Amino acid sequence: MAKSSADDSELRRACEAAIEGTKQKIVISIRVVKTLGTWGKASKLGRQMAKPRVLAISTKAKSQRTKAFLRVLKYSNGGVLEPAKIYKLKHLSKVEVATNDPSGCTFTLGFDNLRNHSVAPPQWTMRNIDDRNRLLLSILNICKDVLGRLPKVVGVDVVEMALWAKENTPAVSTHDNQADGATFESSANETELKVNVEKELVSQAEEEDMEALLGTYIMGISQAEAFSERLKRELQALEAANVHAILESEPLIDEVLQGLEAASNCVEDMDEWLGMFNVKLRHMREDIESIEIRNNKLEMQSVNNKTLIEELDKLLEQLNIPSEYSAFLTGDSFDEAQMLQNIEACEWLTGALRGFEVSNIDPTYAKMRAFKEKRGELQILKSTFVRRASEFLRNYFATFVDFMMNDKNYFSQRGQLKRPDHADLRYKCRTYARLLQHLKILDKNCLGPLKKAYCCSLNLLLRREAREFANELRASTKTSRNPTGWLEGSTGSGQNVNSADSSTVSDAYAKLLTVFIPLMVDESSFFAHFMCFEVPTLDGNKSGYNDGANDDDDLGIADIDENDSKSSTCLSSVELAALNESLQDLLDGIQEDFYAVVDWAYKIDPLCCISMHGTTERYLSGQKADAARFVRLLLGDLESRISMLFSRFVDEASHQIERSERNVRQSVLPYIPRFATLATRMEQYIAGQSRDLVDQAYTKFVSIMFVTLEKLAQTEPKYADIFLIENYAAFQNSLYDLANVVPTLAKFYHQASEAYEQSCTRHISMIIYYQFERLFQFARRIEDLILSNVSPEEIPFQLGLSKVDFRKMLRSSLSGMDKSIAAMYKKLQKNLTSEELLPSLWDKCKKDFVDKYDSFVQLCAKIYPAESVPSTAELRELLASM
């Protein structure tokens, strides 16, 4: 017989590892196969859906009680057991062995706390009957000992299980571990649990009593014929005893029959009486039902009549048009004093029209002629009122703007900059804000002409205010009439005057934006709210221009329709397009005055573009609202125009650099110090995002400067290095301070420093080779032979490189060394026009000469070891003494 998985110590350890950390102890673990069953009917075993599982019973000891669990473990992809499900045994209500399995190895466990009782519990199939009995006995024993009760057992004989437990008690214990001889602590517990189950089903005392009783009675079962005759005799004796007892009880039976007859007569009499009473009660019940029916009909009729009267009263009230409202709806008086009555009439008309909508009334009423006629009358009232109110508002907007246009005190005048003030206009408009909201509710199409009229009227006012303000701003700004080119002419006092001009011009542009950008934003926001566009309210403090016109309560439309106001504050694409078109009509044309100020500032000083660009970018970054789209476009156009003008200035200056010519009297090109002055001024104007604009200009200027410098240096190759040295040095000296704070200039500073070092190296090498040409040519010939793989020992035997030639070369080159060095100094000083560069160049010349001579000495010691050559230290002493 195969070993049972309940005795598998490896399986037990795997289960304990799977539930490690839960403080639970494995009592028994056994391998099973899980299949799906069906409630209420036998089903074939789902072998095609069979899944290997491990059932384990675990316990957890508490302070006063013990908890028992049934764990289902499954195999992971790596063949390791992992917990799948856990059931509490205290909820186990039924253990049922499947009848459709002939082997009897399949059973189900029913729990009373399952949420979905429509799904059948899974079926568990064992390998054999012994494994099934071993698991079920363990469950029953734990339920009795730990929980104090037994679940219902169906499909299995408990006595048979008890007898099986008695026969298989030794096999239940866990086998010893042959590896180390140790015995699992759970073996004794399992044996005790299974024996306890047997004792619970048939106790030892009961078994002994049954054996004693059976022993006292000799049944003779082994002799079949004798036993059969004995049973016949006992049956005949019992039948005779029963007949004798019946004969003795005959008088008693007679008395009982008499009593039954008397009782039957009483029952018949009672049945007649009850029949009579039933007939009378049925008649009474029918009478009461008819009375109740008539009463209910009367009550229903009374309630219906009352409800009908109430509905008719409401209908009459709904059909009635109050005379006070009718007078205002049909009249043409829209004065400020009567606006409250007009608003009340609008509210009544709106409510009445809403009440006559098909969705708000009973379908029966909608077909009534009175309703149709009254609806038509209300539509006529609405059309009349909307037409007259729209005509009044169009005329009102034009009239009030004409009044402001004719009053010069509203605009800037000579010697006086006037900040636009629209407080009176907005106060007047707020009076009719609620009327516009009701007009939108009554007829959305009527707002189109009103928006056009408002935008056209206010556009004239805004354009004139901007024109007068810009003209007076330019007239009041004092500037010089002869601006100086930055990269041409002298760098005298003209640029100082221009610096003051640039500051005032930049301030003038900033003042224009400070006044009109917030004004246009506020006007756009006021227009959007005034004309009933669903846009968020702008904060006046953010725009910088607040005259109290940005509050919904100031407009007087905050409480018109709470449901509408809560619906959505986001504009649809159609509404947003309509708003942008209206804002275009409202503010179009005002940009020309901004362009004029920008062009005027550029003509005075192109460097103003830097500060104007930063100011524009700062305002542009603050305009995020839907109502500020035109302002964003205007600022974007201004930014593009300023960038274009500044690029024009950079291009013109670059062309001036390219047209530069080399002057015999002036070794340093004039645009180098002028560029330093220009860069200093440009840094003073940087603000916000202008850094990128200035860095691009620096890059173009310096790139063209370096290219032009190299091109001019090639016009006289003999003095090219001297020319480059002096100009690169001048570039570094003039931009030293700015390069420490400007990364872009620092990059070009290092580029100029590298070019300076290269030019110095070339020029000094030329001087050294010119003065000691024979010495270094001799060394170069030796180096060429070494590179040609000629050994040092063979070089003294080459033509022109013998020791005699070497001594002649030393005498001719090193005799009068002090005079040769003095000649080098004079040659370096002769062509250099910048005296401050001479010390550093001479120091570099001495260092390079010493390095070259040291290389020569080392080469001679390798080729001509026996010859005497003056050391490098002697040369250093000679140079130090001069």
Long-range contacts (C-beta under 8 A, 24 or more apart in sequence): 2-127, 4-30, 4-127, 4-130, 4-131, 4-134, 4-171, 5-29, 5-30, 5-31, 5-127, 5-131, 6-30, 6-131, 6-134, 6-135, 7-174, 7-175, 9-174, 9-175, 9-177, 9-184, 11-54, 12-174, 12-184, 12-186, 14-80, 14-81, 15-54, 15-56, 15-71, 15-73, 15-81, 17-81, 18-73, 18-80, 18-81, 18-82, 18-83, 19-56, 19-58, 19-71, 19-83, 22-58, 22-60, 23-60, 24-58, 24-59, 24-60, 24-69, 25-58, 25-59, 25-60, 25-61, 25-186, 26-56, 26-57, 26-58, 26-186, 27-56, 27-57, 27-58, 27-59, 27-138, 27-142, 27-186, 27-189, 27-190, 27-193, 28-56, 28-57, 28-134, 28-135, 28-138, 28-190, 29-54, 29-55, 29-56, 29-57, 30-54, 30-55, 30-56, 30-126, 30-131, 30-134, 30-135, 31-127, 32-124, 32-125, 32-126, 33-124, 33-125, 34-72, 34-122, 34-123, 34-124, 34-125, 35-106, 35-122, 35-123, 35-125, 36-120, 36-122, 36-123, 37-98, 37-108, 37-120, 37-121, 37-122, 37-123, 38-120, 39-118, 39-120, 42-98, 42-99, 42-100, 43-100, 44-100, 45-100, 45-101, 45-106, 45-123, 45-125, 50-125, 53-84, 53-124, 54-81, 55-124, 55-135, 57-89, 57-135, 57-138, 57-139, 57-142, 59-142, 59-146, 65-146, 66-146, 67-146, 68-142, 68-143, 68-146, 68-147, 70-109, 70-139, 87-111, 88-113, 89-139, 89-142, 89-143, 89-146, 89-147, 90-147, 92-139, 92-143, 92-151, 93-151, 93-152, 94-151, 94-152, 94-153, 94-154, 95-136, 95-139, 95-140, 95-151, 95-152, 95-153, 95-154, 95-156, 96-153, 96-154, 96-155, 97-132, 97-154, 97-155, 97-156, 98-123, 98-155, 99-155, 101-125, 103-128, 103-129, 104-129, 104-132, 104-156, 105-129, 105-131, 105-132, 107-132, 107-136, 107-155, 107-156, 109-139, 110-151, 130-164, 130-168, 130-171, 133-161, 133-164, 133-165, 133-168, 134-168, 134-172, 134-194, 136-161, 137-161, 137-165, 137-193, 137-194, 137-197, 138-190, 138-193, 138-194, 138-197, 140-197, 140-200, 141-193, 141-194, 141-196, 141-197, 141-200, 142-193, 144-196, 144-197, 144-200, 145-193, 145-196, 158-201, 159-201, 159-202, 161-197, 161-201, 162-197, 162-198, 162-201, 162-202, 165-194, 165-195, 165-197, 165-198, 166-198, 169-194, 169-195, 169-198, 315-365, 318-352, 318-355, 318-356, 318-374, 319-370, 319-371, 319-374, 321-352, 321-377, 321-378, 321-381, 322-348, 325-349, 326-381, 329-381, 329-384, 329-385, 330-381, 330-384, 330-385, 332-388, 332-392, 334-388, 334-389, 334-392, 334-432, 334-435, 336-431, 339-431, 339-432, 339-434, 339-435, 342-389, 342-435, 343-434, 343-435, 343-438, 345-385, 346-385, 346-435, 346-438, 346-439, 346-442, 347-438, 349-378, 349-381, 349-382, 349-385, 349-442, 350-438, 350-441, 350-442, 352-378, 353-378, 353-379, 353-382, 353-442, 382-442, 382-443, 383-443, 385-442, 386-439, 386-442, 386-443, 386-446, 387-446, 389-435, 389-439, 390-439, 390-446, 390-449, 390-450, 393-432, 393-435, 393-436, 393-450, 393-453, 394-449, 394-450, 394-453, 396-428, 396-432, 397-453, 397-454, 397-457, 397-458, 398-453, 398-457, 400-425, 400-428, 400-457, 401-425, 401-457, 401-458, 401-460, 401-461, 402-457, 404-461, 405-460, 405-461, 405-464, 410-465, 411-464, 411-465, 411-468, 411-469, 412-465, 412-468, 412-469, 412-471, 412-472, 412-473, 413-468, 413-472, 414-472, 414-475, 415-472, 415-476, 416-472, 417-469, 417-472, 417-473, 417-476, 418-468, 418-469, 419-515, 420-462, 420-465, 420-469, 420-515, 420-516, 420-519, 421-547, 422-519, 422-523, 422-547, 422-549, 423-547, 423-548, 423-549, 425-458, 426-526, 426-547, 426-549, 429-526, 429-530, 430-554, 430-555, 430-556, 431-556, 433-529, 433-530, 433-555, 433-556, 433-557, 434-556, 434-557, 434-560, 436-530, 436-531, 436-532, 436-557, 437-532, 437-557, 437-560, 437-561, 438-560, 440-532, 441-561, 447-531, 447-532, 450-531, 451-531, 451-582, 451-585, 452-585, 454-527, 454-530, 454-531, 454-586, 455-527, 455-582, 455-585, 455-586, 456-585, 458-523, 458-527, 458-586, 459-585, 459-586, 459-587, 459-588, 459-589, 459-590, 462-519, 462-520, 462-523, 462-586, 462-587, 462-590, 463-589, 463-590, 463-593, 466-516, 466-590, 466-593, 466-594, 467-593, 469-512, 469-515, 469-516, 469-593, 470-512, 470-593, 470-594, 470-596, 470-597, 473-508, 473-511, 473-512, 473-597, 474-508, 474-597, 474-600, 477-504, 477-505, 477-508, 478-504, 479-504, 479-505, 479-604, 480-604, 483-603, 483-604, 483-605, 485-653, 485-656, 486-606, 486-607, 486-653, 486-674, 486-677, 486-678, 486-681, 487-653, 487-656, 487-657, 487-671, 487-674, 487-675, 487-678, 488-656, 488-674, 491-673, 491-674, 491-677, 495-677, 495-681, 498-605, 499-681, 501-604, 501-605, 502-604, 502-605, 502-607, 502-608, 502-611, 502-681, 502-685, 505-600, 505-601, 505-604, 505-605, 505-608, 506-601, 506-608, 506-611, 506-612, 506-615, 506-685, 508-597, 508-601, 509-597, 509-598, 509-601, 509-608, 509-611, 509-612, 509-615, 510-611, 510-612, 510-615, 512-594, 512-597, 513-615, 513-616, 513-619, 514-544, 515-545, 516-590, 516-594, 517-543, 517-544, 517-545, 517-619, 517-623, 517-631, 517-635, 518-543, 518-544, 518-545, 518-546, 519-545, 520-587, 520-590, 520-630, 520-631, 520-634, 521-545, 521-623, 521-625, 521-627, 521-628, 521-631, 522-546, 522-547, 522-549, 522-550, 523-586, 523-587, 524-583, 524-586, 524-587, 524-627, 524-628, 524-629, 524-630, 524-631, 525-550, 525-625, 525-627, 525-628, 526-550, 526-555, 527-582, 527-583, 527-586, 527-627, 528-579, 528-626, 528-627, 529-555, 529-557, 530-555, 531-582, 532-557, 533-571, 533-575, 533-578, 533-579, 533-627, 534-567, 534-568, 534-569, 534-570, 534-571, 534-575, 535-569, 535-571, 535-579, 535-625, 535-626, 535-627, 536-569, 536-625, 536-626, 538-625, 538-627, 538-628, 542-622, 543-622, 571-626, 576-626, 579-626, 579-627, 579-629, 580-629, 580-630, 583-627, 583-629, 583-630, 584-630, 586-630, 587-630, 587-631, 587-634, 588-630, 590-634, 591-634, 591-637, 591-638, 594-634, 594-638, 595-638, 595-641, 598-638, 598-641, 598-642, 598-645, 599-645, 602-645, 602-649, 606-645, 606-646, 606-648, 606-649, 607-649, 607-678, 607-681, 607-682, 607-685, 608-685, 609-642, 609-643, 609-645, 609-646, 609-649, 609-693, 610-646, 610-682, 610-685, 610-686, 610-687, 610-690, 610-693, 610-694, 611-685, 611-686, 611-687, 611-690, 612-638, 612-642, 613-639, 613-642, 613-643, 613-646, 613-688, 613-689, 613-690, 613-693, 614-685, 614-686, 614-687, 614-688, 614-689, 614-690, 615-687, 615-688, 616-642, 617-688, 617-689, 617-690, 618-687, 618-688, 643-693, 646-693, 646-697, 650-696, 650-697, 650-700, 650-701, 653-678, 653-701, 654-700, 654-701, 654-704, 657-701, 657-704, 657-705, 657-708, 658-704, 658-708, 660-708, 660-712, 661-712, 662-712, 662-715, 662-716, 662-723, 667-722, 667-723, 667-726, 667-727, 667-833, 667-834, 668-726, 668-727, 668-730, 668-834, 669-708, 669-709, 669-712, 669-727, 671-705, 672-705, 672-727, 672-730, 672-731, 672-734, 673-730, 673-734, 675-701, 675-702, 675-705, 675-734, 675-735, 676-734, 676-735, 676-738, 679-735, 679-738, 679-742, 679-745, 680-738, 683-738, 683-741, 683-742, 695-744, 698-742, 698-744, 698-745, 698-748, 699-744, 702-745, 702-748, 705-731, 706-748, 706-751, 706-752, 706-755, 719-831, 721-759, 721-760, 721-762, 721-763, 721-766, 722-763, 722-831, 722-832, 724-755, 724-756, 724-759, 725-756, 725-759, 725-760, 725-763, 725-832, 725-837, 725-841, 726-832, 726-833, 726-834, 726-837, 728-752, 728-753, 728-755, 728-756, 728-759, 729-756, 729-834, 729-837, 730-834, 732-756, 760-841, 760-844, 761-848, 763-841, 764-828, 764-841, 764-844, 764-845, 764-848, 765-848, 767-824, 767-827, 767-828, 767-845, 768-824, 768-845, 768-848, 768-849, 768-852, 770-827, 771-820, 771-821, 771-823, 771-824, 771-827, 772-813, 772-820, 774-809, 774-812, 774-813, 775-809, 775-813, 775-814, 775-856, 776-852, 776-856, 778-805, 778-806, 778-809, 779-855, 779-856, 779-859, 782-859, 782-863, 783-859, 792-862, 792-863, 795-863, 796-863, 796-864, 803-864, 803-866, 803-867, 806-860, 806-864, 806-867, 807-867, 810-867, 810-869, 814-870, 817-870, 817-875, 817-878, 818-878, 818-882, 821-849, 821-878, 821-879, 821-882, 822-882, 824-849, 846-879, 849-875, 849-879, 850-875, 850-876, 850-879
